[in-house]
Amino acid sequence: MRFTSALKTVAIGFALYASSGAALAQGGGGNAQEMKKEEAAVRAEQTAKQLGLDPASKLPPATVPVDPQNVWDLDLSSGGRVRIQLRPDIAPNHIERIKELTRQGFYNGLKFHRVIPGFMAQGGDPKGDGTGGSTLPDLKAEFNPMPHLRGTVSMARAQSDDSANSQFFIVFLPRMQLDKKYTVFGRVIDGMQYVDAIHQGEPPADPTIILQASIESDGKPPVTALPTPPAPSIVAPLPAKKPAPAKKPVAPKQK
């Protein structure tokens, strides 16, 4: 009997525990939601610390509305126009530099001098060997938390963090080891197939050329071929002068 009553006591205890749990699950939904929010906040703070960010700062949005004033168009000899969404919200000084050089016509005719399959295509060097840049001063780094995914456009640099100038690269496949070491300033939103078609090599035997770089709001039509150099003007030859009659030798006079 004692054993039976003990079992009943345990059963009643479990029933009370279950009913109180059910009450928490039903009537205490607000508390559960608050707990979930707190857990999410803790996870976000841990993630921010892992990325080396200030937990109070907000991560930039992964995408932004397309604005023609912040779309960089590259017409490539590998087939068509590549549209790149520029991000002045994460790299304002680099965007200002890209726009300035573009409107100067700096990038027109430059080649992609270093193209590694499965990695990236690098261009923007007037020397064409990776050692050149514009006449403008180098830029201070604007490293940001945007990842190097397929289609990411980032600034190339030398050893120093603050040595980016005019060269850039477009990523073929994700390369997270580059994150926060190079300044991401945009991403391809259209025409990635033309990026994939950029001729490979270090340097390529037949490099792909930037036929024209433009800011989309400027309304420049696509360019599909390099401008044909003007034909050399043909100058009619001057009429040949008649040769002077040969002087006959004169015999000495007889005395």
Buried (B, 14 or more C-beta within 10 A) or exposed (E): EEEEEEEEEEEEEEEEEEEEEEEEEEEEEEEEEEEEEEEEEEEEEEEBEEEEBEEEEEEBEEEBEEEEEBBBBBBBBBBBBBBBBBBBEBBEBBBEBBBEBBEEEBBBBBBBBBBEEEBBBBBBBBEBEBEBBBEEEBBEBBBBBBBBBBBBBBBBBBEEEEBBBBBBBBBBEBBEEBBBEBBBBBBBBBBBEBBBBBBBBEBBEEBBBBBBBBBBEEEEEEBEEEEEEEEEEEEEEEEEEEEEEEEEEEEEEEE
